[in-house]
Amino acid sequence: MKAAVLDPALNEVPANVRRIHLMGVCGTGMAALAGMLKERGFSVTGSDQNVYPPMSDFLKAAGIEVREGYRAANLEFGPDLVIVGNVIRAVNPEAVRLAELKINYVSMPQALGHFFLNDQISLVVAGTHGKTTTSSLLASVLHAAGASPGFMIGGIVEGFGRNFNLGRGGYFVVEGDEYDTAFFDKGSKFLHYRPDYAIVTSIEFDHADIFRDLEMIKDAFARFVRLVPAKGAIFACLDDPVVREVCRQAACQVVGYGTAPDCAWRVDTYTSRGLASEFEVYRRGSLYGRFRLPMPGMHNVLNAIAVIALLDHLGFQPEPVRAGLASFQGIKRRQQIRGEINSITVVDDFAHHPTAVRETIAALKSAWPERRLLVVFEPRTNSSRRSVFQQEYAGAFPCGEIIVVRQHVPLDDVPLDQQFSASRLVDDLRAGGREAYCFDRTEEILDFLVRHAVPGDVIAILSNGGFDNIHERLLARLAGNSPR
């Protein structure tokens, strides 16, 4: 099969760009980038093989023509620049034609840096966990404080109804992903985001499909922190020993936050109030203020403190920051209540890494301590479908009265003995005294939940994908509106 061999000399944005084509345009980040470019006045087209709502509706409403399927003919109109999404492989027929036509090309992170970060103060949020929540908090609080930030985030920010904004205030918030950039650039995305200031929430092993081990991930984050200029600053969660280690390589000031005594910004007296958190923040030993966040869980409180510390550094007063946090409307798929039927609450969350699963479940239990919690987990990522986290998942369900695990879709290129086993996880949980079940199909999970759920239950569904529309199907079944 023929593979594209792109000319490195063409890996740049040419002068006088007018027409831009995005390959893989229906991805979350690529669609956001397409919308931003369209708003900037460029003529924008795209192609993808997965053209369906909601992204297809968003692109159509934005006036962006999307060509379904990857074909050489998609480039024959002669765009000035092609932006190649991370989903594209070198054997893609459109990529092969791109090489033949010798059109200038860049990756999505390169395009974001070139078109939107050059003349902005770039605020980049990085870390294995909490990137989307912290980025959304930062953008939302800046907006509430009147700063009109630009942003590009991996989740839909409820207060804006989308995951991007051009902004007018000079700040641009970026969710800095450590995943690789493109088939022609295996470096991490966040290396292209030109950080003036950064938040580092956590560093753990993840993305087992592209990183060999934790050391390789640490190397990527070390490269990132070294990008922050001496006049900038990094706000680092020093509760994480790996963050401490990596941030020692920074050339700029490192401001610690967390619960450790040596943190410049420290949380104290955290209290869970249903789906909200109330907490006190100390700056260098002195009370800075009392805050309220409409999200449960200490991990979300730490995300909020990172935002508080950064905005204080940038000169924002405590009161608008306090008001912005208190009015935060959340992010889709992060502890999002999808509905309540017959006093049964269905919650959707993106958690998939063992640490994220553990913290999310603990937060939900703290929000509803008197209610029975049923947890449904779908291993869907490349890492979660490998055996690399098999043991860690056994400790990732600290609470929850019933745990349901969906058997994963096998990875074609990984030996079966190196893949995750839902049945083994359930055996381990049962050996620890937990009530746990595994099922091969989503329909079986729905049948189980409808049989066992009772008024007062909270059903938390954890997956980084659509999970066969399980949330809406479950709500319909609980309401008696659907037989399946």
Secondary structure, 3 states (H helix, E strand, C coil): CCCCCCCHHHCCCCCCCCEEEEECCCCHHHHHHHHHHHHCCCEEEEEECCCCCCHHHHHHHCCCEEEECCCHHHHCCCCCEEEECCCCCCCCHHHHHHHHHCCCEEEHHHHHHHHHHCCCEEEEEECCCCHHHHHHHHHHHHHHCCCCCEEEEEEEECCCCEEEECCCCCEEEEEECCCEEECCEEEEHHHHCCCCEEEECCCCCCCCCCCCCHHHHHHHHHHHHCCCCCCCEEEEECCCHHHHHHHCCCCCEEEEEECCCCCCEEEEEEEEECCEEEEEEEECCEEEEEEEECCCCHHHHHHHHHHHHHHHHCCCCHHHHHHHHHCCCCECCCCEEEEEECCEEEEEECCCCHHHHHHHHHHHHHHCCCCCEEEEECCCCCCCCEHHHHHHHHCCCCCCCEEEEECCCCCCCCCHHHECCHHHHHHHHHHCCCEEEEECCHHHHHHHHHHHCCCCCEEEEECCCCHHHHHHHHHHHHCCCCCC
